[in-house]
């Protein structure tokens, strides 16, 4: 394994029928382009089957590299997998096992973790995949310790990542392993990505609010609360305003909104807090009070619990992204 030795790193990406172009192209962009000096990598797109590979977007990929080339690679990427899920062909499984035995790092991007798990390479190890498939993954592969919040998990010889853009995070992490943090940061700057994102998948899981309830009184109350999130609310006070018992209100709210009142209220406050952190200059203390959390301690705890990252780190991520965008806009030459 030439990790950290300065030797050329051979990267191989598996291309299969129905592959998603973005998933396939992430490692191609990170490792197949010359972003800066000090990064010496060779990338092969290896077709699973003979002939052109048809992507999910409807265009074909023609490549000179095939499955046996995986055995000569230092890093092998499996960029997601087919939906609805189908077990990978045995020849792919066998080749991954053999490449792993040769010392290659096997990387499952997004649903590619399924393929790596089918090869038994994740048994007894930590892994991650797209949050929407975590329950299914656990049922299929109970021997794997799944971390549904992680953007990527590095177990040394096996690496897995969460959905879609987490593949960028994962590839930049691999770039740090093989080429060092300075070069990885230069690559991140060129592709306009954060060198490292704080937090995990939880911060990207959408929690949609249900359609407005049919009960006009409840709908008006919900809209009024959403306009004044800085005020104090309780189930008893809101139920009394609707001339309902606590029990009846709780049942109606759950049926209409798809969550409890307190969960909905917390979601609304956290969404507003995110907006202020990303777009304004209010202090953390001001945001805590303006979103109705009352105290900074409560606000920080709720934010950390929901998104896996502190309010300060969340704000810093967007600040860094803005600075990077400004730098790249002002200097489009490779560093």
LINCOR-V682451 format. One record per pair of residues at least 12 apart in sequence whose ideal C-beta (glycine too) atoms are under 10 Angstrom apart, sorted by the first residue. I is the first residue (numbers start at 0). GAP is how many residues later the second one is. Records with the same first field share a line. If there is no record, write none. Layout:
# LINCOR-V682451
I = GAP  GAP
This chain:
# LINCOR-V682451
0 = 73  74  101  102  103  104  156  177
1 = 38  72  101  176
2 = 71  72  100  102  171  174  175  176
3 = 173  174  175  176
4 = 173
5 = 32  34  172  173  174
6 = 33  67  171
7 = 31  32  33  34  66
8 = 22  30  31  32  33  34  64  65  66  96  165  166  168  169  170
9 = 21  31  32  33  34  59  60  62  63  64  65  66  94
10 = 16  17  19  20  21  30  31  32  33  34  62  63  64  65  66  93  94  96  160  163  167
11 = 15  30  31  32  33  34  53  55  57  58  59  60  61  62  63  64  65  66  87  92
12 = 12  13  14  15  18  19  30  31  32  33  50  52  57  60  62  63  64  65  66  94  96
13 = 31  32  33  34  39  53  56  62  63  64  65  66  67  74  78  81  82  98  101
14 = 29  30  31  32  33  34  37  38  39  40  46  47  48  50  51  52  64
15 = 30  31  32  33  37  38  39  51  62  63  64  65  66  72  73  76  99
16 = 30  31  32  34  35  36  37  38  39  65
17 = 35  36  37  38  39  62  63  64  65  68
18 = 26  28  29  34  35  36  37  38  42  59  60  61  62  63
19 = 35  36  37  59  60  61  62  63  89  90  91  144
20 = 34  35  36  37  38  40  58
21 = 33  34  35  57  58  88  142  143  145  146
22 = 32  33  54  55  56  57  58  86  87  88  89  140  141  144
23 = 21  29  31  32  37  53  55  56  85  143
24 = 20  30  54  142
25 = 51  53  54  83  84  135  138  139  140  141  142  143  144  145  146  165
26 = 14  16  18  48  49  50  52  80  82  140  141  143  144  147
27 = 15  16  17  49  51  143
28 = 14  139  142  158  161  162  164
29 = 13  47  137  138  140  141  142  144  145  154  157  158  160  161  163
30 = 12  44  46  140  143  144  147  148  156
31 = 12  13
32 = 154  157  158  301
33 = 156  300
34 = 140  144  148  149  151  152  153  154  155  156  299  300
35 = 143  146  147  148  149  150  151  153  154  298  299
36 = 146  149  297  298
37 = 141  142  144  145  148
38 = 136  139  140  141  144  145  147  148
39 = 138  139
40 = 33  34  134  137  138
41 = 31  32
42 = 22  30  32  34
43 = 19  20  21  22  25  26  28  29  32
44 = 16  17  18  19  20  24  32  34
45 = 17  18  19  20  21  22  23  24  26  27  30  31  49
46 = 14  15  16  17  18  19  20  22
47 = 18  19  22  40  41  43  44  47
48 = 17  18  40  42  43
49 = 16  17
55 = 24  26  27
66 = 22  24  25  27  28  29  32
67 = 23  27  30  31
68 = 26  30
69 = 22  25  26  28  29  30  32  34  36
70 = 24  25  27  28  30  31  33
71 = 27  30  32
72 = 26  29  30  31  32  33
73 = 25  28  29  30  31  104
74 = 24  29  30  31  32  84  96  99  102  103
75 = 19  20  23  24  26  28  29  30  31  32  36  40
76 = 28  29  30  31  32  35  82  84  90  93  94  97
77 = 14  18  28  29  30  31  32  33  34  35  36  37  38  41  82
78 = 28  29  30  31  32  33  36  82  88
79 = 28  29  30  31  32  33  34  35  49  50  81  83  84  87
80 = 27  28  29  30  31  32  33  34  35  37  48
81 = 29  32  33
82 = 28  50
84 = 26  29  48  51  52  55
85 = 28
86 = 27  28  31  53
87 = 24  26  27  28  30  31
88 = 26
89 = 28  29
91 = 23  26  27
92 = 22  23  25  26  27  28
93 = 25
94 = 24
95 = 12  19  20  22  23  24  25  62
96 = 22  23  24
97 = 21
98 = 20  22
99 = 16  19  20  21  57  58
100 = 56
102 = 54
103 = 53
104 = 49  50  51  52  53  54  69  72  73
105 = 13  15  16  49  51  52  53  54
106 = 45  47  51  52  53  54  60  63  64  66  67
107 = 13  14  19  20  21  44  45  50  51  52  53  62
108 = 20  21  43  50  51  52  53  54  55  57  58  59  61  62
109 = 18  19  20  23  50  51  52  53  54  55  56  57  60
110 = 18  19  21  22  26  52
111 = 17  48  49  55
112 = 14  15  16  17  20  24  28  31  33  40  45  46  47  48  49
113 = 13  15  19  22  23  26  27  46
115 = 13  25  28  42  43  44
116 = 12  20  23  24  26  27  29  41  43
117 = 22  23
118 = 39
119 = 21  23  24
120 = 23  34  36  37  39
121 = 15  19  21  22  23  24  31  33  36  38
122 = 18  19  20  21  22
123 = 19  20  21  31
124 = 18  19  20  28  30  31  32  33  35
125 = 18  19  20  21  24  27  28  29  32  34
126 = 14  17  18  19  20  21  23  25  26  28  31  32  33  34
127 = 16  17  18  19  20  21  22  23  24  25  31  32  33  34  35  38  42  72  73
128 = 12  15  17  18  19  21  24  31  32  33  34  37  72
129 = 18  31  32  33  34  36  71
130 = 17  18  31  32  35  69  70  71  73  74
131 = 16  30  31  69  73
132 = 13  15  29  30
133 = 12  13  14  15  28  67
134 = 13
143 = 16
145 = 14
146 = 13  15  53  54
147 = 14  52  53  54  57
148 = 13  50  51  52  53  54  56  158  159
149 = 12  16  19  49  50  51  52  158
150 = 12  14  15  16  17  18  19  22  45  46  47  48  49  50  52  53  157
151 = 14  15  16  17  18  19  20  21  22  45  48
152 = 17  20
153 = 16  19  20  23
155 = 21
158 = 12  14  15  18
160 = 12  13
161 = 38  39  42
162 = 38  41
163 = 40
164 = 28  32  39
165 = 31  34  35  38
167 = 20  23  25  26  29
168 = 19  24  25  26  27  28
170 = 13  16  17  20  22
171 = 12  13  15  16  19  21  22  23  24  25
172 = 22  23
174 = 12  13  20
175 = 12  19  20
180 = 14  15
181 = 13  153
182 = 152
183 = 12
184 = 139  150
185 = 148  149
186 = 147  148
187 = 136
188 = 135  138  139  142  145  146
189 = 138  142  143  144  145
190 = 133  137
191 = 129  132  133  135  136  137
192 = 128  131
193 = 123  124  126  127  130
194 = 125  129
195 = 121  124
196 = 112  116  120  123  124
197 = 109  110  111  112  114  115  116  118  119
198 = 105  108  109  110  111  114  115  118
199 = 107  108  109
200 = 106  107
201 = 103  104  105  106  107
202 = 71  100  103  104  105  106  111  114
203 = 103
204 = 101  102
206 = 51  52  56  57  60  63  64  99
207 = 50  59
208 = 13  17  48  49  50  55  58  59  62
209 = 45  46  47  48  49  54
210 = 45  46  47
211 = 44  45
212 = 39  40  42  43  44
213 = 42
214 = 27  29  37  38  40  41
216 = 24  25  26  27  35
217 = 20  24  26  31  34  35  38  39
218 = 37
219 = 22
220 = 12  17  18  20  21  28  32
221 = 16  31  34  35  39  42  43  46
223 = 14  17
224 = 13  36  39  40  43  67
225 = 38  39  42  43  45  46
227 = 64
228 = 36  39  40  42  43  44  61  62  63  64
229 = 39  42  59  60  61  62  63  64
230 = 61
231 = 60  62
232 = 28  29  32  59
233 = 12  27  28  31
234 = 12  14  15  18  25  26  27  30
235 = 13
237 = 15  23  27
238 = 13  14  22
248 = 12
249 = 12
264 = 27
265 = 25  26  27  36  39  40
266 = 39
267 = 23  24
268 = 18  19  21  22  23  24  30  33  34
269 = 21  23  29  32  33  35  36  37  41
270 = 20
271 = 15  18  19  20
272 = 14  15  17  18  19  20  26  29  30  33  34  38  41
273 = 13  17  29  32  33  37  40  41  44
274 = 12  16
275 = 12  14  15  35  39
276 = 26  34  35  36  37  38  39  40  41  42
277 = 36  37  39  40  41  43  44
278 = 39
279 = 35
280 = 34
281 = 33
282 = 13
283 = 12  15  16  19  26  27  28  31
284 = 14
286 = 12  16  24  28
287 = 12  14  15  23
290 = 12
295 = 15
298 = 12
299 = 12
